[in-house]
Amino acid sequence: MSESTPPAILNRMKSALKSPDIPAPMEESREAFPVLISTIISLRTRDAVTRMVSRQVLKKTPDVDAMISIDRAELEQLLRPAGFYRQKAGQMKRIAEILKSDFEGRVPDSMESLLSLPGVGRKTANFVMGMVFGVPSICVDVHVHRISNRLGLVDTRSPDETEFALQRLFPKSEWTEINHLMVRFGQKICRPTKPLCSECPLRDQCPSGIQVNG
């Protein structure tokens, strides 16, 4: 296999990170409701803050019934460090009510049903489908979108475009892993600003290296 093929590029990232099994970046449970809530908290929030806030929120609201019962003001206070706390609190409360009334209190295991929940987009739905239900899914966040375009794997303007373009490049068996690898790679090496191109194992084929460093 050529070192420039998309699967080979993932393998080189994995080798550089020295971690063959990349865990989910923000959650400590693989149960559907905690994963969904943690993923909502993670939107537009730094990973370290997401982990802290998720632990606090899930301690108080580990399931749908607890989320419905918690006082809105208390939930907002728990979410405050993550930003957009009023919006996220309202979204979580509405989702819990819908799960209770329409899905027997369970997070649905279909993309269509997940996308029907208030404020749940493809990024969140893909993460839940891949991590909880084991359905091959490409979760495109800012790291995946940036790195895919920097490396010239895709030429896209939106995360949704990136998702569908990457689906055409990679076998389904690698879809779920893409997010975990690129998130870690984007945090450690291919950073948004001042990327560490001199340490990048892909610098020999990266079309953006000169421009980024220049």
FENLINUR-V276276 format. One record per pair of residues at least 12 apart in sequence whose C-alpha atoms are under 8 Angstrom apart, sorted by the first residue. I is the first residue (numbers start at 1). J is the second residue. D is the distance in whole Angstrom. If there is no record, write none. Layout:
# FENLINUR-V276276
I	J	D
I	J	D
This chain:
# FENLINUR-V276276
4	205	7
6	153	7
6	169	7
6	170	7
7	170	7
7	174	8
9	202	7
10	178	7
10	181	7
12	201	7
12	202	7
13	181	7
13	182	8
13	185	7
13	201	7
13	202	8
14	181	7
16	200	8
16	201	7
17	184	8
17	185	7
22	177	8
22	180	6
22	181	6
23	180	7
24	131	8
24	180	6
25	47	7
25	180	7
25	183	8
26	38	7
26	39	7
26	42	7
26	47	6
26	48	8
26	50	6
26	51	5
26	54	8
27	39	8
27	51	7
27	54	7
30	131	7
30	132	6
31	132	6
32	106	8
32	107	6
32	128	7
32	132	6
33	62	8
33	63	6
33	64	7
33	106	8
33	107	6
34	58	7
34	62	7
34	63	7
35	128	7
35	132	8
36	124	7
36	128	6
37	54	8
37	92	7
38	50	7
38	51	8
38	54	5
39	124	6
39	127	8
40	88	7
40	120	8
40	124	7
41	53	8
41	54	7
41	79	8
41	82	7
41	88	7
42	82	8
44	83	8
45	82	6
45	83	7
46	82	8
49	81	7
49	82	6
50	82	7
53	78	7
53	79	6
53	81	7
53	82	7
56	78	7
57	75	7
57	78	6
57	79	7
64	96	5
64	97	8
64	99	7
64	100	7
64	105	6
64	106	8
65	96	7
65	100	8
65	105	8
67	92	7
67	93	6
67	96	6
68	93	6
68	96	6
68	97	6
72	89	7
72	90	8
72	93	8
75	89	6
76	89	6
91	118	6
91	119	7
94	118	7
95	117	6
95	118	6
98	117	8
109	129	7
109	133	7
110	129	7
111	125	6
111	126	8
111	129	7
122	139	7
122	160	7
123	139	5
123	140	6
123	141	7
124	139	7
126	138	6
126	139	5
127	139	5
127	176	8
130	176	6
131	176	8
136	172	6
136	173	7
136	174	8
136	175	6
136	176	6
137	172	8
137	175	5
137	176	5
138	163	6
138	166	8
138	167	7
138	175	5
138	176	5
138	177	8
138	178	7
138	179	7
139	163	7
139	176	7
139	178	8
139	179	6
140	159	6
140	160	7
140	162	7
140	163	6
140	179	7
141	159	7
141	179	8
142	159	8
143	182	6
143	183	5
143	186	6
143	192	8
144	178	8
144	179	6
144	182	6
144	183	7
144	186	8
145	158	8
145	159	6
145	162	6
146	192	8
147	182	7
147	186	7
147	190	7
148	162	8
150	206	7
150	207	7
150	208	5
151	205	8
151	206	5
151	207	6
151	208	7
152	206	7
152	207	7
152	208	8
153	166	8
154	166	7
194	212	8
194	213	7
195	212	8
195	213	8
197	209	6
197	213	7
